[in-house]
Amino acid sequence: MGMVFQSTLSAGGIPVVVSEMTQVESVCVGLWFPVGSRHEAARLSGALHFIEHLFFKGTKRRTARQISEAVEGVGGYLNAFTSEEMTCYHAAAPASRLALLFDVLLDMVDGSLFAPEEVERERGVILEEIKMYDDQPSQLVQERLNALLWPGSALGRPITGTRASVSRLSRADLVGCRERYCAPSRMTVTVAGRTTLPEVLSHLGRRKGGGAAARFSLPASALFKPGGKAEAMASRVSALEKGIEQTHIALGFRGGSRHDPSRYAAKMLSVIVGENMSSRLFQRIRERHGLAYSIASQISYYHDTGSFSVLAGVENEKTERALGLILQTLAEIVAKPPSAAELRRARDYVVGQTYMGLESTSNQMMWAGEGMIGYGKVLTPREVEARIAAVTREEVQQVAASLFVPRNLAIASVGPGVTKEALAKLAASVPSR
């Protein structure tokens, strides 16, 4: 696929990346900020997610309804997300409506009012969102795993904040966070679709930017530092008993950051272990033993750390058996590297998924934005393909051996199928290396 990401600065100094997709009839725009929940002090937990909501609740020029009607009225969509390390406001529409997308998105960033009545109304909405997640055991177990993996860190707190933290955030807190973290001068713009770089630049004009790509960064005091009493194994297992039909389990191992040279080998490891139907965990836990409908592994990368995790919903009475089989599967790839055929399938899977995914304007916009915030540049799919192709069987085994050790491990469960004591016993069975 001959996609080209063109990077430049606008006349006013805003970093801009454009992917011209002449084969489509739409365009997708993203406004990115290098901030996320990791920037929040504990007392402000959930503030940036709250701000994300408020950007949709009215500006000097538009009411909340007029914001959504402007984009949806031409067949488009408008959305946003806040993650641990970045925030994005994005919209898509027919390519002829690019000017409208910029007008609405920039109006939201520049002119949101944070009207007191909207702050209070949206506080109620977010509290209901938190309750919704608390009622989803697959979501809740992930949040509880994060708290175990990153004790004492913002990474261990929900992006939404908690009911307590959201309830106490004041309008002044939110305005202060917005001015500090979401200033338009910190913005990066990524666009993909039927457009051109000159057309995109014309919509930004001389609007003032930061003059360089605003990458994610943290002060040294905010970087995650493992160690201390919080790292005792007893504090890294958690069992929440709930009267539900399945027990949801999450095993996590702390690992390397997004800058770690072994991250491509770690991705191959995750695919081989549990990212698709032909993976080892899916075949063993679901196909062979029938213990779960859903089981998968995933990799999460951050600026200074990362994790490898396995999540599953299993039959209550067989939770411990399922956990034992999962740990056995992980131990096997430490003891013996994957076969050449397994590694080839994993490579081809990731490459194929990457190129198919990048056929959409929204995914190309996201690819560019995540690259700019995370690395200060956009890696092309060809570059990523080359790095994946260079991964060896031995490198996959080595990264497994470095990950799957007791000092990295945390286990959480939600449901009636296992106790904290049983989880601690299973965790203790993982050999040190």
C-alpha beads as a LAMMPS data file, in Angstrom:
LAMMPS data file: protein, C-alpha beads

433 atoms
432 bonds

1 atom types
1 bond types

-500.0 500.0 xlo xhi
-500.0 500.0 ylo yhi
-500.0 500.0 zlo zhi

Masses

1 110.0

Atoms # bond

1 1 1 0.000 0.000 0.000
2 1 1 1.576 3.255 -1.123
3 1 1 0.298 5.522 1.630
4 1 1 2.329 8.650 2.327
5 1 1 2.078 10.743 5.481
6 1 1 3.065 14.341 4.758
7 1 1 4.296 16.256 7.809
8 1 1 4.826 20.001 8.099
9 1 1 4.117 23.068 10.219
10 1 1 1.253 25.400 9.414
11 1 1 1.942 29.101 8.868
12 1 1 1.254 29.660 12.561
13 1 1 3.413 26.761 13.747
14 1 1 0.910 23.925 14.241
15 1 1 2.313 20.432 13.520
16 1 1 0.223 18.919 10.719
17 1 1 0.188 15.443 9.173
18 1 1 -1.917 14.659 6.107
19 1 1 -2.530 11.376 4.312
20 1 1 -4.102 11.983 0.909
21 1 1 -6.497 9.124 0.090
22 1 1 -7.768 9.800 -3.414
23 1 1 -9.711 6.516 -3.518
24 1 1 -12.251 7.623 -0.869
25 1 1 -14.990 10.253 -0.755
26 1 1 -14.646 11.264 2.895
27 1 1 -12.174 12.939 5.214
28 1 1 -11.331 12.513 8.898
29 1 1 -9.775 15.214 11.094
30 1 1 -8.146 14.801 14.516
31 1 1 -7.006 17.478 16.948
32 1 1 -4.496 15.932 19.362
33 1 1 -3.099 17.005 22.723
34 1 1 -0.152 15.263 24.466
35 1 1 -2.010 14.960 27.770
36 1 1 -3.917 12.225 29.528
37 1 1 -4.918 10.910 32.901
38 1 1 -1.255 10.414 33.855
39 1 1 -0.903 14.188 34.166
40 1 1 -3.568 14.424 36.856
41 1 1 -2.823 14.734 40.545
42 1 1 -4.854 12.270 42.610
43 1 1 -7.272 14.976 43.757
44 1 1 -7.953 15.884 40.097
45 1 1 -8.475 12.315 38.913
46 1 1 -10.914 12.302 35.995
47 1 1 -10.516 16.007 35.179
48 1 1 -9.259 15.573 31.609
49 1 1 -12.012 13.092 30.801
50 1 1 -14.508 15.581 32.289
51 1 1 -13.036 18.324 30.068
52 1 1 -13.447 16.062 27.041
53 1 1 -17.167 15.863 27.789
54 1 1 -17.482 19.612 28.325
55 1 1 -15.926 20.445 24.952
56 1 1 -19.168 19.103 23.445
57 1 1 -21.481 21.086 25.735
58 1 1 -21.559 24.492 24.097
59 1 1 -19.320 27.295 22.826
60 1 1 -19.681 31.020 22.288
61 1 1 -21.054 30.241 18.818
62 1 1 -22.956 26.969 19.230
63 1 1 -25.107 25.143 21.740
64 1 1 -24.399 21.482 22.480
65 1 1 -27.170 20.472 20.107
66 1 1 -25.897 22.750 17.344
67 1 1 -22.430 21.193 17.649
68 1 1 -23.749 17.694 16.985
69 1 1 -26.306 18.804 14.393
70 1 1 -23.675 20.666 12.372
71 1 1 -21.664 17.499 11.728
72 1 1 -24.373 14.835 11.842
73 1 1 -26.537 16.972 9.572
74 1 1 -24.125 16.330 6.697
75 1 1 -23.779 12.604 7.433
76 1 1 -20.674 12.889 9.572
77 1 1 -19.703 11.901 13.099
78 1 1 -18.042 13.732 15.965
79 1 1 -16.242 12.030 18.843
80 1 1 -13.317 12.162 21.256
81 1 1 -11.275 10.031 23.616
82 1 1 -9.027 10.529 26.605
83 1 1 -6.359 7.922 27.310
84 1 1 -3.568 7.712 29.841
85 1 1 -1.197 9.756 27.690
86 1 1 -3.127 11.538 24.945
87 1 1 -6.436 13.173 24.081
88 1 1 -8.043 13.456 20.644
89 1 1 -11.091 15.288 19.295
90 1 1 -12.021 13.918 15.893
91 1 1 -14.691 14.122 13.228
92 1 1 -15.387 12.742 9.760
93 1 1 -17.701 13.741 6.931
94 1 1 -17.892 13.814 3.131
95 1 1 -14.718 15.427 1.805
96 1 1 -16.610 18.495 0.586
97 1 1 -17.352 19.320 4.250
98 1 1 -13.740 19.608 5.433
99 1 1 -14.146 23.320 6.188
100 1 1 -17.124 22.529 8.419
101 1 1 -15.189 19.896 10.362
102 1 1 -12.371 22.329 11.090
103 1 1 -14.813 25.077 12.014
104 1 1 -16.661 22.898 14.532
105 1 1 -13.605 21.204 16.063
106 1 1 -11.620 24.427 16.425
107 1 1 -14.655 26.164 17.890
108 1 1 -14.895 23.422 20.524
109 1 1 -11.214 23.738 21.421
110 1 1 -11.218 27.550 21.430
111 1 1 -14.631 28.548 22.652
112 1 1 -16.099 25.963 25.019
113 1 1 -17.884 27.832 27.801
114 1 1 -17.876 25.328 30.663
115 1 1 -21.161 26.892 31.738
116 1 1 -21.819 26.097 35.426
117 1 1 -25.149 24.421 34.676
118 1 1 -23.500 22.246 31.999
119 1 1 -20.706 21.278 34.398
120 1 1 -23.252 20.016 36.904
121 1 1 -25.377 18.259 34.289
122 1 1 -22.332 16.532 32.789
123 1 1 -21.074 15.537 36.223
124 1 1 -24.231 13.451 36.520
125 1 1 -23.644 11.929 33.082
126 1 1 -20.082 10.923 33.987
127 1 1 -21.159 9.422 37.294
128 1 1 -23.617 7.255 35.349
129 1 1 -20.807 6.319 32.944
130 1 1 -18.688 5.173 35.892
131 1 1 -21.601 3.120 37.249
132 1 1 -22.033 1.556 33.815
133 1 1 -18.393 0.437 33.781
134 1 1 -18.685 -0.858 37.347
135 1 1 -21.560 -3.055 36.137
136 1 1 -19.385 -4.510 33.341
137 1 1 -17.129 -7.135 34.947
138 1 1 -14.799 -7.289 31.943
139 1 1 -14.156 -3.548 32.337
140 1 1 -13.994 -3.662 36.120
141 1 1 -11.438 -6.464 36.228
142 1 1 -9.164 -4.515 33.857
143 1 1 -9.341 -1.452 36.113
144 1 1 -8.552 -3.564 39.159
145 1 1 -5.608 -5.136 37.353
146 1 1 -4.261 -1.685 36.485
147 1 1 -4.427 -0.689 40.150
148 1 1 -2.314 -3.744 41.012
149 1 1 0.212 -3.235 38.225
150 1 1 0.769 0.470 38.877
151 1 1 0.387 1.069 42.641
152 1 1 0.775 4.698 43.640
153 1 1 0.677 5.865 40.014
154 1 1 -1.948 7.631 37.918
155 1 1 -1.727 4.599 35.610
156 1 1 -3.458 2.659 38.359
157 1 1 -6.457 5.003 38.461
158 1 1 -9.470 4.900 36.090
159 1 1 -9.303 7.454 33.269
160 1 1 -12.847 8.492 34.167
161 1 1 -11.879 9.158 37.755
162 1 1 -13.867 7.679 40.620
163 1 1 -17.291 8.640 41.882
164 1 1 -15.605 10.482 44.753
165 1 1 -13.085 12.391 42.616
166 1 1 -15.623 13.380 39.954
167 1 1 -18.070 14.522 42.622
168 1 1 -15.553 16.946 44.140
169 1 1 -14.104 18.463 40.938
170 1 1 -15.047 22.144 40.754
171 1 1 -15.510 24.277 37.667
172 1 1 -12.348 26.152 38.682
173 1 1 -10.431 22.842 38.752
174 1 1 -11.625 22.020 35.247
175 1 1 -10.890 25.465 33.813
176 1 1 -7.418 25.361 35.364
177 1 1 -6.653 21.945 33.851
178 1 1 -7.922 23.092 30.483
179 1 1 -5.691 26.177 30.494
180 1 1 -2.680 24.164 31.607
181 1 1 -3.017 21.095 29.424
182 1 1 -5.403 21.770 26.530
183 1 1 -4.181 25.124 25.239
184 1 1 -4.589 25.352 21.443
185 1 1 -0.840 26.027 21.168
186 1 1 -0.182 22.411 22.261
187 1 1 -2.277 20.950 19.451
188 1 1 -1.220 18.596 16.661
189 1 1 -3.522 18.101 13.652
190 1 1 -3.792 14.885 11.636
191 1 1 -6.033 14.457 8.597
192 1 1 -6.721 11.514 6.296
193 1 1 -9.016 11.285 3.295
194 1 1 -9.820 12.994 0.013
195 1 1 -7.964 16.241 0.605
196 1 1 -4.539 17.773 0.105
197 1 1 -1.924 19.240 2.384
198 1 1 -2.413 22.780 0.985
199 1 1 -6.170 22.534 1.558
200 1 1 -5.681 21.475 5.173
201 1 1 -3.166 24.268 5.777
202 1 1 -5.592 26.807 4.347
203 1 1 -8.118 25.966 7.068
204 1 1 -5.546 26.533 9.801
205 1 1 -4.256 29.814 8.384
206 1 1 -1.956 31.652 10.781
207 1 1 -3.511 30.153 13.867
208 1 1 -0.778 30.004 16.524
209 1 1 0.820 26.672 17.324
210 1 1 3.725 25.415 19.373
211 1 1 6.213 25.316 16.502
212 1 1 7.083 21.631 16.961
213 1 1 5.361 18.316 17.547
214 1 1 4.154 18.269 21.160
215 1 1 5.175 14.782 22.286
216 1 1 3.981 13.192 25.480
217 1 1 6.286 13.892 28.414
218 1 1 6.214 13.681 32.195
219 1 1 8.383 15.157 34.944
220 1 1 10.735 12.624 36.517
221 1 1 8.668 12.694 39.698
222 1 1 5.651 11.340 37.795
223 1 1 7.396 8.389 36.144
224 1 1 6.440 4.958 37.451
225 1 1 8.956 3.515 39.912
226 1 1 8.406 -0.105 40.996
227 1 1 9.507 -1.299 44.398
228 1 1 8.726 -0.951 48.079
229 1 1 6.073 -2.524 50.274
230 1 1 3.388 -1.984 47.643
231 1 1 5.186 -4.539 45.487
232 1 1 4.720 -7.467 47.881
233 1 1 2.938 -10.333 46.137
234 1 1 0.010 -10.238 48.575
235 1 1 -0.742 -6.703 47.406
236 1 1 -0.692 -7.712 43.733
237 1 1 -3.642 -10.077 43.740
238 1 1 -7.260 -8.995 44.097
239 1 1 -10.501 -10.993 44.162
240 1 1 -13.816 -9.137 44.133
241 1 1 -16.728 -11.463 44.803
242 1 1 -19.820 -10.675 42.742
243 1 1 -22.887 -12.789 42.129
244 1 1 -22.503 -13.155 38.360
245 1 1 -22.615 -16.070 35.937
246 1 1 -18.903 -15.992 35.058
247 1 1 -15.698 -15.131 36.855
248 1 1 -13.660 -12.574 34.949
249 1 1 -9.912 -12.905 35.352
250 1 1 -7.040 -10.659 34.325
251 1 1 -3.371 -11.576 34.566
252 1 1 -0.882 -8.805 33.917
253 1 1 2.887 -8.592 33.675
254 1 1 4.682 -5.268 33.710
255 1 1 7.000 -4.865 30.738
256 1 1 8.771 -2.443 28.443
257 1 1 7.689 0.975 27.216
258 1 1 6.698 2.074 23.725
259 1 1 10.370 2.939 23.191
260 1 1 11.676 -0.524 24.134
261 1 1 13.501 -2.196 21.213
262 1 1 11.824 -5.506 22.113
263 1 1 8.295 -4.167 21.553
264 1 1 7.949 -5.859 18.153
265 1 1 8.977 -9.216 19.612
266 1 1 6.470 -8.614 22.425
267 1 1 3.748 -8.027 19.839
268 1 1 4.578 -11.328 18.146
269 1 1 4.440 -13.007 21.557
270 1 1 0.973 -11.581 22.224
271 1 1 -0.372 -12.727 18.856
272 1 1 1.003 -16.231 19.313
273 1 1 -0.332 -16.478 22.860
274 1 1 -3.774 -14.970 22.547
275 1 1 -4.776 -12.354 19.983
276 1 1 -6.767 -14.506 17.564
277 1 1 -8.655 -17.767 17.165
278 1 1 -5.572 -19.767 16.208
279 1 1 -3.603 -18.564 19.243
280 1 1 -2.405 -20.961 21.921
281 1 1 -4.752 -19.703 24.631
282 1 1 -7.852 -19.686 22.434
283 1 1 -7.121 -23.203 21.241
284 1 1 -6.399 -24.552 24.729
285 1 1 -8.866 -22.708 26.963
286 1 1 -11.837 -22.481 24.598
287 1 1 -11.471 -25.077 21.863
288 1 1 -9.885 -27.930 23.820
289 1 1 -11.286 -27.458 27.335
290 1 1 -14.412 -25.344 26.755
291 1 1 -13.711 -23.164 29.808
292 1 1 -14.349 -19.744 28.262
293 1 1 -16.151 -17.973 25.468
294 1 1 -13.820 -14.979 25.513
295 1 1 -10.078 -15.143 26.140
296 1 1 -7.417 -12.846 24.730
297 1 1 -4.026 -11.314 25.362
298 1 1 -3.062 -7.705 24.789
299 1 1 -0.078 -5.375 24.984
300 1 1 -0.261 -1.865 26.437
301 1 1 2.583 0.609 25.947
302 1 1 3.274 3.845 27.788
303 1 1 6.058 6.418 27.835
304 1 1 8.112 4.706 30.546
305 1 1 6.540 1.285 31.100
306 1 1 4.041 -1.175 29.661
307 1 1 2.200 -4.428 30.260
308 1 1 1.285 -7.791 28.793
309 1 1 -2.090 -9.061 29.972
310 1 1 -4.486 -11.961 29.513
311 1 1 -8.220 -11.472 30.084
312 1 1 -10.953 -14.102 30.144
313 1 1 -14.463 -14.801 31.354
314 1 1 -14.587 -18.378 32.640
315 1 1 -16.963 -20.877 34.229
316 1 1 -17.169 -20.100 37.942
317 1 1 -16.444 -23.622 39.158
318 1 1 -13.402 -23.975 36.897
319 1 1 -11.714 -20.613 37.435
320 1 1 -8.632 -22.007 39.170
321 1 1 -8.239 -24.661 36.491
322 1 1 -8.407 -22.013 33.767
323 1 1 -5.838 -19.860 35.548
324 1 1 -3.527 -22.834 35.887
325 1 1 -3.799 -23.611 32.180
326 1 1 -3.113 -19.978 31.285
327 1 1 0.049 -19.938 33.406
328 1 1 1.081 -23.285 31.899
329 1 1 0.678 -21.845 28.397
330 1 1 2.876 -18.878 29.259
331 1 1 5.510 -21.138 30.823
332 1 1 5.688 -23.269 27.675
333 1 1 6.760 -20.376 25.463
334 1 1 9.430 -19.461 28.010
335 1 1 10.762 -23.023 27.907
336 1 1 10.698 -23.371 24.130
337 1 1 10.576 -20.748 21.361
338 1 1 7.622 -20.680 18.980
339 1 1 7.899 -22.707 15.823
340 1 1 8.911 -21.046 12.580
341 1 1 5.380 -21.582 11.277
342 1 1 3.829 -19.931 14.343
343 1 1 6.061 -16.891 14.014
344 1 1 5.356 -16.621 10.293
345 1 1 1.609 -16.717 10.913
346 1 1 1.930 -14.079 13.633
347 1 1 3.935 -11.782 11.350
348 1 1 1.499 -12.193 8.483
349 1 1 -1.444 -11.635 10.820
350 1 1 -0.119 -8.328 12.163
351 1 1 0.951 -7.068 8.749
352 1 1 -2.374 -8.027 7.186
353 1 1 -4.395 -6.492 10.012
354 1 1 -2.338 -3.307 9.785
355 1 1 -2.850 -2.770 6.077
356 1 1 -6.531 -3.698 6.143
357 1 1 -7.118 -1.390 9.082
358 1 1 -5.390 1.496 7.339
359 1 1 -7.863 1.368 4.470
360 1 1 -10.127 3.580 6.620
361 1 1 -9.678 7.331 6.985
362 1 1 -10.222 7.220 10.743
363 1 1 -7.529 4.595 11.276
364 1 1 -4.995 6.495 9.172
365 1 1 -5.787 9.661 11.134
366 1 1 -5.309 7.732 14.402
367 1 1 -2.082 6.097 13.210
368 1 1 -0.607 9.504 12.412
369 1 1 -1.746 11.102 15.669
370 1 1 -0.540 8.307 17.909
371 1 1 2.821 8.367 16.153
372 1 1 3.229 12.110 16.558
373 1 1 2.273 12.156 20.239
374 1 1 4.142 8.975 21.136
375 1 1 7.280 9.310 19.017
376 1 1 7.294 12.784 17.490
377 1 1 7.040 11.242 14.022
378 1 1 4.875 8.922 11.963
379 1 1 6.273 5.488 11.206
380 1 1 5.089 4.194 7.856
381 1 1 3.447 0.760 7.672
382 1 1 6.413 -0.392 5.572
383 1 1 8.810 0.547 8.372
384 1 1 6.732 -1.357 10.904
385 1 1 6.500 -4.346 8.570
386 1 1 10.293 -4.415 8.238
387 1 1 10.773 -4.360 12.004
388 1 1 8.262 -7.156 12.468
389 1 1 9.959 -9.211 9.759
390 1 1 13.257 -8.924 11.646
391 1 1 11.891 -10.560 14.821
392 1 1 13.349 -14.022 15.486
393 1 1 11.944 -17.016 17.338
394 1 1 14.637 -16.606 19.981
395 1 1 13.701 -12.952 20.545
396 1 1 10.097 -13.952 21.188
397 1 1 11.269 -16.524 23.735
398 1 1 13.608 -13.977 25.354
399 1 1 10.904 -11.367 25.792
400 1 1 8.598 -14.038 27.258
401 1 1 11.305 -15.005 29.751
402 1 1 11.801 -11.383 30.785
403 1 1 8.062 -10.745 31.163
404 1 1 6.669 -13.875 32.791
405 1 1 8.330 -13.683 36.209
406 1 1 6.824 -13.133 39.678
407 1 1 8.154 -9.590 40.142
408 1 1 6.125 -8.444 37.108
409 1 1 2.910 -10.348 37.851
410 1 1 -0.479 -9.181 39.106
411 1 1 -3.799 -11.072 39.019
412 1 1 -7.324 -9.712 39.476
413 1 1 -10.693 -11.441 39.412
414 1 1 -14.329 -10.344 39.544
415 1 1 -16.918 -13.001 40.319
416 1 1 -17.524 -15.902 42.708
417 1 1 -15.071 -18.396 41.256
418 1 1 -11.815 -17.768 43.151
419 1 1 -10.485 -16.284 46.390
420 1 1 -7.595 -13.912 46.942
421 1 1 -5.739 -16.682 48.769
422 1 1 -6.090 -19.003 45.780
423 1 1 -4.849 -16.276 43.441
424 1 1 -1.820 -15.675 45.652
425 1 1 -1.051 -19.406 45.644
426 1 1 -1.263 -19.544 41.849
427 1 1 0.932 -16.462 41.525
428 1 1 3.498 -18.019 43.834
429 1 1 3.744 -21.005 41.480
430 1 1 5.294 -18.839 38.744
431 1 1 9.025 -19.647 38.774
432 1 1 11.650 -16.941 39.240
433 1 1 14.343 -16.687 36.596

Bonds

1 1 1 2
2 1 2 3
3 1 3 4
4 1 4 5
5 1 5 6
6 1 6 7
7 1 7 8
8 1 8 9
9 1 9 10
10 1 10 11
11 1 11 12
12 1 12 13
13 1 13 14
14 1 14 15
15 1 15 16
16 1 16 17
17 1 17 18
18 1 18 19
19 1 19 20
20 1 20 21
21 1 21 22
22 1 22 23
23 1 23 24
24 1 24 25
25 1 25 26
26 1 26 27
27 1 27 28
28 1 28 29
29 1 29 30
30 1 30 31
31 1 31 32
32 1 32 33
33 1 33 34
34 1 34 35
35 1 35 36
36 1 36 37
37 1 37 38
38 1 38 39
39 1 39 40
40 1 40 41
41 1 41 42
42 1 42 43
43 1 43 44
44 1 44 45
45 1 45 46
46 1 46 47
47 1 47 48
48 1 48 49
49 1 49 50
50 1 50 51
51 1 51 52
52 1 52 53
53 1 53 54
54 1 54 55
55 1 55 56
56 1 56 57
57 1 57 58
58 1 58 59
59 1 59 60
60 1 60 61
61 1 61 62
62 1 62 63
63 1 63 64
64 1 64 65
65 1 65 66
66 1 66 67
67 1 67 68
68 1 68 69
69 1 69 70
70 1 70 71
71 1 71 72
72 1 72 73
73 1 73 74
74 1 74 75
75 1 75 76
76 1 76 77
77 1 77 78
78 1 78 79
79 1 79 80
80 1 80 81
81 1 81 82
82 1 82 83
83 1 83 84
84 1 84 85
85 1 85 86
86 1 86 87
87 1 87 88
88 1 88 89
89 1 89 90
90 1 90 91
91 1 91 92
92 1 92 93
93 1 93 94
94 1 94 95
95 1 95 96
96 1 96 97
97 1 97 98
98 1 98 99
99 1 99 100
100 1 100 101
101 1 101 102
102 1 102 103
103 1 103 104
104 1 104 105
105 1 105 106
106 1 106 107
107 1 107 108
108 1 108 109
109 1 109 110
110 1 110 111
111 1 111 112
112 1 112 113
113 1 113 114
114 1 114 115
115 1 115 116
116 1 116 117
117 1 117 118
118 1 118 119
119 1 119 120
120 1 120 121
121 1 121 122
122 1 122 123
123 1 123 124
124 1 124 125
125 1 125 126
126 1 126 127
127 1 127 128
128 1 128 129
129 1 129 130
130 1 130 131
131 1 131 132
132 1 132 133
133 1 133 134
134 1 134 135
135 1 135 136
136 1 136 137
137 1 137 138
138 1 138 139
139 1 139 140
140 1 140 141
141 1 141 142
142 1 142 143
143 1 143 144
144 1 144 145
145 1 145 146
146 1 146 147
147 1 147 148
148 1 148 149
149 1 149 150
150 1 150 151
151 1 151 152
152 1 152 153
153 1 153 154
154 1 154 155
155 1 155 156
156 1 156 157
157 1 157 158
158 1 158 159
159 1 159 160
160 1 160 161
161 1 161 162
162 1 162 163
163 1 163 164
164 1 164 165
165 1 165 166
166 1 166 167
167 1 167 168
168 1 168 169
169 1 169 170
170 1 170 171
171 1 171 172
172 1 172 173
173 1 173 174
174 1 174 175
175 1 175 176
176 1 176 177
177 1 177 178
178 1 178 179
179 1 179 180
180 1 180 181
181 1 181 182
182 1 182 183
183 1 183 184
184 1 184 185
185 1 185 186
186 1 186 187
187 1 187 188
188 1 188 189
189 1 189 190
190 1 190 191
191 1 191 192
192 1 192 193
193 1 193 194
194 1 194 195
195 1 195 196
196 1 196 197
197 1 197 198
198 1 198 199
199 1 199 200
200 1 200 201
201 1 201 202
202 1 202 203
203 1 203 204
204 1 204 205
205 1 205 206
206 1 206 207
207 1 207 208
208 1 208 209
209 1 209 210
210 1 210 211
211 1 211 212
212 1 212 213
213 1 213 214
214 1 214 215
215 1 215 216
216 1 216 217
217 1 217 218
218 1 218 219
219 1 219 220
220 1 220 221
221 1 221 222
222 1 222 223
223 1 223 224
224 1 224 225
225 1 225 226
226 1 226 227
227 1 227 228
228 1 228 229
229 1 229 230
230 1 230 231
231 1 231 232
232 1 232 233
233 1 233 234
234 1 234 235
235 1 235 236
236 1 236 237
237 1 237 238
238 1 238 239
239 1 239 240
240 1 240 241
241 1 241 242
242 1 242 243
243 1 243 244
244 1 244 245
245 1 245 246
246 1 246 247
247 1 247 248
248 1 248 249
249 1 249 250
250 1 250 251
251 1 251 252
252 1 252 253
253 1 253 254
254 1 254 255
255 1 255 256
256 1 256 257
257 1 257 258
258 1 258 259
259 1 259 260
260 1 260 261
261 1 261 262
262 1 262 263
263 1 263 264
264 1 264 265
265 1 265 266
266 1 266 267
267 1 267 268
268 1 268 269
269 1 269 270
270 1 270 271
271 1 271 272
272 1 272 273
273 1 273 274
274 1 274 275
275 1 275 276
276 1 276 277
277 1 277 278
278 1 278 279
279 1 279 280
280 1 280 281
281 1 281 282
282 1 282 283
283 1 283 284
284 1 284 285
285 1 285 286
286 1 286 287
287 1 287 288
288 1 288 289
289 1 289 290
290 1 290 291
291 1 291 292
292 1 292 293
293 1 293 294
294 1 294 295
295 1 295 296
296 1 296 297
297 1 297 298
298 1 298 299
299 1 299 300
300 1 300 301
301 1 301 302
302 1 302 303
303 1 303 304
304 1 304 305
305 1 305 306
306 1 306 307
307 1 307 308
308 1 308 309
309 1 309 310
310 1 310 311
311 1 311 312
312 1 312 313
313 1 313 314
314 1 314 315
315 1 315 316
316 1 316 317
317 1 317 318
318 1 318 319
319 1 319 320
320 1 320 321
321 1 321 322
322 1 322 323
323 1 323 324
324 1 324 325
325 1 325 326
326 1 326 327
327 1 327 328
328 1 328 329
329 1 329 330
330 1 330 331
331 1 331 332
332 1 332 333
333 1 333 334
334 1 334 335
335 1 335 336
336 1 336 337
337 1 337 338
338 1 338 339
339 1 339 340
340 1 340 341
341 1 341 342
342 1 342 343
343 1 343 344
344 1 344 345
345 1 345 346
346 1 346 347
347 1 347 348
348 1 348 349
349 1 349 350
350 1 350 351
351 1 351 352
352 1 352 353
353 1 353 354
354 1 354 355
355 1 355 356
356 1 356 357
357 1 357 358
358 1 358 359
359 1 359 360
360 1 360 361
361 1 361 362
362 1 362 363
363 1 363 364
364 1 364 365
365 1 365 366
366 1 366 367
367 1 367 368
368 1 368 369
369 1 369 370
370 1 370 371
371 1 371 372
372 1 372 373
373 1 373 374
374 1 374 375
375 1 375 376
376 1 376 377
377 1 377 378
378 1 378 379
379 1 379 380
380 1 380 381
381 1 381 382
382 1 382 383
383 1 383 384
384 1 384 385
385 1 385 386
386 1 386 387
387 1 387 388
388 1 388 389
389 1 389 390
390 1 390 391
391 1 391 392
392 1 392 393
393 1 393 394
394 1 394 395
395 1 395 396
396 1 396 397
397 1 397 398
398 1 398 399
399 1 399 400
400 1 400 401
401 1 401 402
402 1 402 403
403 1 403 404
404 1 404 405
405 1 405 406
406 1 406 407
407 1 407 408
408 1 408 409
409 1 409 410
410 1 410 411
411 1 411 412
412 1 412 413
413 1 413 414
414 1 414 415
415 1 415 416
416 1 416 417
417 1 417 418
418 1 418 419
419 1 419 420
420 1 420 421
421 1 421 422
422 1 422 423
423 1 423 424
424 1 424 425
425 1 425 426
426 1 426 427
427 1 427 428
428 1 428 429
429 1 429 430
430 1 430 431
431 1 431 432
432 1 432 433
